[in-house]
Every structure is written in structure tokens, then in C-alpha cells.
Amino acid sequence: MNNTSKISYQTSVSQSLSTRAYNVLIGLFIFMGIGVTALTMFVMKDSVGLIAVHPIVFSILYLVVALVGIRFVHTSGSMLTAFLGYMLLTIPTGLLLATWVPHESADAILYAASLTVAIVGTMIILATIFPNAFLSMGRILFVSLLSFILVEIVMLIFFRGEPAFMDTICILIFTLYVGYDWAKGIKQENTVKNAIIVAIELYLDIINIFIHILSSNSRSRK
């Protein structure tokens, strides 16, 4: 009895789902990830929120955290390791964001969150209707994101900052990535593991859109 339960648990990430269950699971994992990140961010704001993190250090740490979390999920063979990989992404992201987000005004945070939800909802609808159009953008989006990261690093190293339009470019890139990742997700086999992978990809898109909307809003107020 115990062995049967263990085998079922270990192979659960490959379990096939209905389309509805698959989409619901993606949504639940996204909400869970954002919830864990928000909770970590606000709980730890007094502990790490006053630490001055250089933008380059922040970017490197965030990239490492994202890669480790995604790697865990892609190589996982069970729900436990997949969940652990997701937590390796969401909790450290909350710690990193605690260095500045909670110290923004409540109105600014609410505005960035509301606009992010509107953008993500719109792109998911469009990608559901026109999936092939978004799937054709994959290579262009990858090159655009890589170029953006390189330019951002150069500006931070040599100019100690970056112009305001960089936020707009980043928002545009990740807005299109929402459509691409959703279109890619609905074309894949409807399994628990794929649902978690799609949720993580969309989670990263959402976090980046939110951060750069908040950053842009903060710049405009200054």
C-alpha cells in the first residue's frame, strides 16, 4: 500500500490533465508564487529592506535565483522537487524585492499591480486567440531580451544608471513574453509538470512587468 502510494506520488508530475484542470493549475501556481513572494517581501522588509543593493548585484542575484529554480523544476521527477524548485524562485525573489518595493507608496504599488494584471490578462486572451502569431516571436524575443540585459549591464557599469526609456522597453519585451509563454504552454501536453513550468515562466514575466512599471512610476514622480 505504501509503495503504491509512493510510486503514484513520484510520478504525479507526468499525470495528464484536462484542458480546464491544466489552465486552473497554472493559475493556482502563479497566484501561489506571487503570494509567497509578496508575503516574504513584506515580512522581511524591516530586516533586509534597508540594505542598499547595487542594481548589478540585484540583477545577477535574480538571474541566478531564476536559473536555479527553473532548473529544479525542469529536472524534477516528483511534485515535491518541483514545488521546492518553485520556492527556490519565489522566496529569494521576495527577499530581493524587500530591499525597495515595500518602501514605495501604497498607491504606487497598487497602480503597478493593477496595470500588470490588466496587461497579463489582455495578453493571455490575445495569445489564446492567436497562439501561432506569438509563437513566431520566440527567437526575436530571446534576442531582444539578451540585448536588453547586455545594454543594461553596460549602462550600469559605465554610467551608474540607465535612462527612463529602458523601463518601457523592458515592459514591452515581457508583455510580449506573456503572450509567447502562454501560447507555448497551451500547445504542450497537459501535465502537472508542464503546468508548473508555464506558471514559473509567467511568474517571471509578471514580476518583471510589475518591477519596471513601479520603477518607471517612481522615476516620473522624482
N, C-alpha and C positions, 0 to 999 in steps of 0.2 A: 504493500500500500504506500509506504513512504518512498520507495524507489520510483514508483509510477508517478507520484506527485512531483518528485524532484525532476524527472525527465520532462514532464509537462511544463514545469516552471522554467527549465533551462532553454526549452525550445520555443517559448511563448513569443519571442520577438519575431519569429518567422510565421506566426499564425496569420492566416488570411482573414481579411475583414470585409464587410460590405462597404460600399462606397460611402454611405452615410456614417457608419461607425468610424471609418478611416478619417473622414473630414472632422468629425466630432473630436476624435482623439488628438488630431493635430491642434485643434483649437484649445483643448484642455491642457496640452503640454505647453503651448505658448503662454496661456494665462498663468499656469503654474510657474513657468520660468520668470515671467515678468513680476509675478507676485513675490517670489523668493528674492529676486534682485532688489525690488522696492523695499521689502522688509529688511533685508541686510543693510541696504543703503541708509535707511532712516534710523535703524537700531545702532549702527556703528558711526553715525555722523559725528558724535562727540569724541569718539576715540581716534578716528583717522581723518575726520573732516577738516582738521586744521593743518594737516600735513601738506606742504607745498610740493606737488608732484609736477616735475617738468613735463611739458607736452610730449617730448620724445620718449621719455621713460614711460609715460602713460600709454602711448601708442604701442611700444614694444611689449609691455606687460600684457596689454589687452590682446595683442596678436598671439602671444604665447599661450595665454589662457584659452583663447578661442580654438587654437590648433590642438591643444591637448584634449579639450572637451570633445571636439568633433572626432578626433582620432579614437577616443574611448568608445564613442557610440558606434562608429563605423566598424570597429573590430569586436564589438560586444556579441556575446552569444546568449545572453540572458537579460531579463528585464532589470535585474539588479545592477549589472555593469553598465547597461545603457542609462539607467537612472543616475548612477554615480558619475558618468561622463557628463550628463546634463548639469548636475550640481557643480561639477568642476568648472563649468562655464558660468552658471548663473550667480553663485555665491561670490567668487572673486570679482565678477563684474560689478556686483553691488558694492563691494569694498572699494573698488577703484572709483566708482561714481560718487561714493560718500565723501570724497575729497573736495567736491564742489557743488554737486546738484542740490543737496538739501539746504544749502546756504543761498540759493536763488529764491526769489519771491514766490509765494504760493500761486499768484496769478500767472507768473511766467511759466511755472511748471505745469499748471493746468492748461494753459494755452498750447504749450508744446505737446502735451499728451493728447489733447483734443484734436489738434491738427494731424498728429501722427496717426491716430485712429481713423480719421477721415481719409487720409492718403492710402493707408493699408487696405481699408475696406473697398475703396474705389479700384485699386489695382487688382485686388483679388477678383472682383466682379469682371473687370475687363479681361483678366487672364483666363477666367473660366469661359468667357465667350470667345476669345481669340487666342487660344493657347499656342498655336503654331507661330503667330506673329511674335510672341515673347520668346519662344524657344529659339527663334532665329537670331536673337540678340546675344546669346550666350558668350560667344568669343569677343564681341565688341565690348560687352560689359566687363569681362575679365581684364582686357587690355586697358580699358578706361580706369578701372579701379586700381590696377597696378601702377599706371601712370600717375594717378592722383596721389597715391601713397608716396611714391618717389619724389614728386614735386613738393609735397607737404614736408617730408623729411629734410629736403634741401633748404626750403624756406625757414624751417625751424632752426636748422644748424647755422645758416649764414645770415639770416635776417631776424632771428629771435622772435619770430611771429609769422603770421600769414594774413593775407588780405581777406576782407569780409566775403568776397565772392566765392572763396573756397568752400564755405559752408553751403552755399547754394548749389555748387557743383556736386558736392558730396550727397546732399539731399536728393538731387536728381538721379544720381547713379543708384543709390539704394532704393529709391522709389521704383525704378525700373527693375531692380533686382527682386523686389517683392513679387512683381508680375512674373518674372522669369522663374523664381524658385517655386511659386505656386503652380505655374504651368507644368514645370518639370515634375512636381510632386504628384499631380493628378494623372500623369501619364505612366507613373511607376506602378508596380504591383502593390495592391492594398494590404500591406503587412504592418504589424506593430512597429517593427524596426524602421521601416520607411517613414511611418508617421512621425517617429521621434526625430529622424534626420531632417525631414521637411520642417518640423517645428523649430529645430535649432537654427536652421538656415533663415527662417522667417524671423525668429527671435533676434538674430544678429542684425538683420535688416531693420527691424523695428527700433532696436536700441540705437543704431547709428542715425536713423532719421530723427529720433527724439533728441539725441545729444546735439546734433547740428542745428536743429530748429531752436533749441534752447540757447545754444551758443550764438546763433545769429540774432536772436531776440535780445540777448544780453549785450551784444555789440551795439545794436541800434539804440539801446537805452543809454549807453555811455557816450 
